[in-house]
């Protein structure tokens, strides 16, 4: 697909064993641009270590929840907090719940009140929790990792993205190829295909049209509602 978008430049398909000016390298670069910014189930790490909150500490660096030599982190996907302070093989019937992601303005007032953590928000490389842990509850983060690559043999690598992202990836890689080849007008047309054309409000682009499995699930996710009752005078 990328060769076709580069006007049949099949001579750029060969990979020399390190990143350079060739189609496999441009595909690699497109993947590293896309995957940290969009949720992909194929890159989820669900076996991060279970750690304990520190009583009275409401904010933690992200690496607090990561294994020392685990897969590199790109984004938080969720937190699960148990109702116990230790997990052992003798534990039975352990329960817990997923923490709810809220904006900082919602979490911050609760982060100073001791209690069972229910909410979280991310501020840079830090995670803030509300309520402030009143016990050393066990907690585990689910996160998205960086896309893995074997740079020595890049064309044989598995791409951990859904099949319906193939066209997006092809355009993203072709844009990088156009920059190298000086095909500026062609590259700009591909950019508009991918990101939309600001001069055409209805044209939002392929990237904005993509709805991942996670985003589809959010359609049916919980929403907070507060009933309003008017009294008659």
C-alpha positions in Angstrom: 0.0 0.0 0.0 2.8 2.4 0.8 4.6 1.7 -2.5 1.5 2.6 -4.4 1.1 5.8 -2.5 4.7 6.7 -3.3 4.0 6.3 -7.1 5.4 2.8 -7.3 8.8 3.4 -5.7 9.4 -0.3 -5.0 13.1 0.5 -4.9 12.6 2.0 -1.4 11.2 -1.3 0.0 14.6 -2.7 0.9 15.7 -2.4 4.6 19.3 -2.1 5.4 19.3 -3.4 9.0 19.0 0.0 10.7 16.5 2.8 10.5 17.0 5.0 7.4 15.2 6.4 4.3 13.2 3.4 3.3 9.6 2.2 3.5 10.0 -0.2 6.5 11.7 2.6 8.4 8.8 5.0 7.6 6.3 2.4 8.7 8.2 2.0 11.9 8.2 5.8 12.5 4.5 6.0 11.8 3.8 3.3 14.3 5.9 5.0 17.0 3.9 8.3 16.3 0.5 6.7 16.5 0.6 4.1 19.2 1.4 6.4 22.2 -1.5 8.6 21.4 -4.3 6.1 20.8 -5.5 3.1 22.8 -4.7 -0.3 21.3 -5.8 -3.5 23.0 -3.0 -5.3 21.4 -0.5 -3.3 23.5 -2.2 -3.6 26.9 -0.1 -4.9 29.8 -2.4 -6.4 32.4 0.2 -8.1 34.6 1.9 -5.1 36.2 2.8 -5.7 39.8 0.3 -5.4 42.6 1.6 -2.7 45.0 0.3 -1.1 48.1 -0.9 2.5 48.6 1.0 4.4 51.3 -1.3 5.5 54.1 -1.7 9.3 53.9 0.0 9.6 50.4 -2.4 10.7 47.7 0.1 11.2 44.8 2.5 8.7 43.1 4.9 8.7 40.2 3.9 6.4 37.4 6.9 4.2 37.8 5.6 3.3 41.3 3.2 0.9 39.5 5.6 -0.5 37.0 7.9 -3.5 37.2 11.5 -2.6 37.2 12.3 -4.3 33.9 8.8 -4.4 32.5 7.6 -3.3 29.1 8.0 0.5 28.5 5.0 2.6 29.5 3.1 4.9 27.2 -0.4 5.5 28.8 -2.5 4.5 31.8 -5.5 2.4 30.9 -7.0 1.7 34.3 -6.5 1.0 38.0 -7.9 -1.8 40.1 -8.0 -1.3 43.9 -8.6 -4.3 46.1 -10.4 -4.1 49.5 -7.5 -5.8 51.2 -3.9 -4.8 52.1 -2.2 -8.0 51.1 -2.7 -10.7 48.4 -1.6 -14.2 49.3 -2.5 -17.7 48.0 -4.5 -18.3 51.1 -6.8 -15.3 50.3 -10.2 -16.4 49.1 -13.1 -14.3 48.0 -11.0 -11.2 47.5 -12.9 -8.3 46.0 -12.2 -4.9 44.7 -13.3 -2.4 42.1 -11.9 -0.4 39.2 -11.0 3.2 40.1 -12.8 5.9 38.1 -10.9 8.4 36.0 -11.9 12.0 36.6 -10.4 15.4 35.9 -8.0 17.0 38.4 -10.6 19.5 39.5 -12.8 16.6 40.7 -10.1 14.5 42.3 -8.1 17.2 44.1 -10.7 18.1 46.7 -11.1 14.5 47.6 -7.4 13.8 47.7 -7.0 15.5 51.0 -9.8 13.5 52.7 -8.8 10.1 54.2 -10.8 7.2 52.9 -11.0 4.4 50.3 -9.5 5.6 47.0 -12.2 5.7 44.3 -11.0 8.2 41.7 -7.7 9.0 39.9 -6.3 11.5 37.5 -3.0 11.9 35.7 -0.9 15.1 35.9 2.2 14.6 33.8 4.2 11.7 35.3 2.1 11.7 38.5 -1.1 10.0 39.5 -3.4 11.7 42.0 -5.9 9.6 44.0 -9.1 10.6 45.9 -9.8 9.7 48.6 -6.4 9.8 50.4 -5.6 6.2 51.3 -6.5 5.5 54.9 -5.1 1.9 54.6 -2.4 0.3 52.5 -4.8 -1.1 50.0 -3.5 -3.3 47.2 -3.7 -1.6 43.8 -2.7 -2.6 40.2 -2.3 -0.5 37.1 -3.2 -1.7 33.6 -1.3 0.3 31.0 -0.3 0.4 27.4 3.2 -0.4 26.4 5.4 0.9 23.6 5.2 -1.0 20.4 8.0 -3.6 20.3 10.4 -3.8 17.4 13.3 -6.0 16.3 15.2 -3.3 14.4 17.7 -5.9 13.0 15.0 -7.5 10.9 12.3 -4.8 10.7 10.2 -6.1 7.8 9.4 -9.4 9.6 8.0 -7.6 12.7 4.5 -8.2 13.9 2.4 -5.0 13.9 0.3 -4.8 17.1 -2.6 -2.7 15.7 -6.1 -3.7 14.5 -6.4 -4.6 10.8 -8.7 -1.7 10.2 -5.8 0.7 11.0 -3.9 -0.5 7.9 -5.0 2.4 5.7 -4.2 4.9 8.4 -0.7 3.4 8.8 -0.1 3.4 5.1 -1.0 7.1 4.7 1.1 8.0 7.8 4.1 6.2 6.4 3.6 7.6 2.9 3.6 11.2 4.4 7.1 10.5 5.7 8.2 9.1 2.4 6.9 12.2 0.6 8.9 14.4 2.8 12.1 12.5 1.9 11.2 12.4 -1.9 10.2 16.1 -2.1 6.7 15.1 -3.1 5.3 18.0 -1.0 1.9 18.4 -2.8 1.2 14.7 -2.7 2.3 14.5 1.0 -0.1 17.4 1.8 -3.0 15.6 0.1 -2.2 12.5 2.2 -2.0 14.6 5.3 -5.5 16.0 4.7 -6.8 12.4 4.1 -5.4 11.5 7.4 -6.1 14.5 9.6 -8.9 16.2 7.6 -9.1 19.5 5.7 -9.7 22.6 7.8 -11.2 24.3 4.7 -13.8 21.5 4.5 -15.5 21.2 8.0 -17.2 18.0 7.1 -13.9 16.3 6.2 -12.5 15.2 9.6 -10.0 12.7 8.2 -9.4 9.0 8.6 -7.7 9.3 11.9 -10.6 11.0 13.6 -13.0 8.4 12.2 -11.2 5.6 13.8 -12.9 4.3 16.9 -11.0 1.8 18.9 -12.5 -1.0 20.9 -11.9 1.0 24.1 -13.7 4.0 22.7 -16.6 2.0 21.6 -16.9 0.5 25.1 -17.0 4.0 26.6 -20.2 4.6 24.7 -21.9 2.3 27.2 -19.7 3.3 30.2 -21.1 4.8 33.3 -22.1 8.5 33.3 -22.7 10.6 36.4 -26.2 12.1 36.6 -27.6 14.4 39.3 -31.4 14.7 39.4 -32.8 18.2 39.6 -36.1 18.7 41.3 -38.0 22.0 41.2 -40.3 22.8 44.1 -43.6 24.5 43.5 -44.3 27.7 45.3 
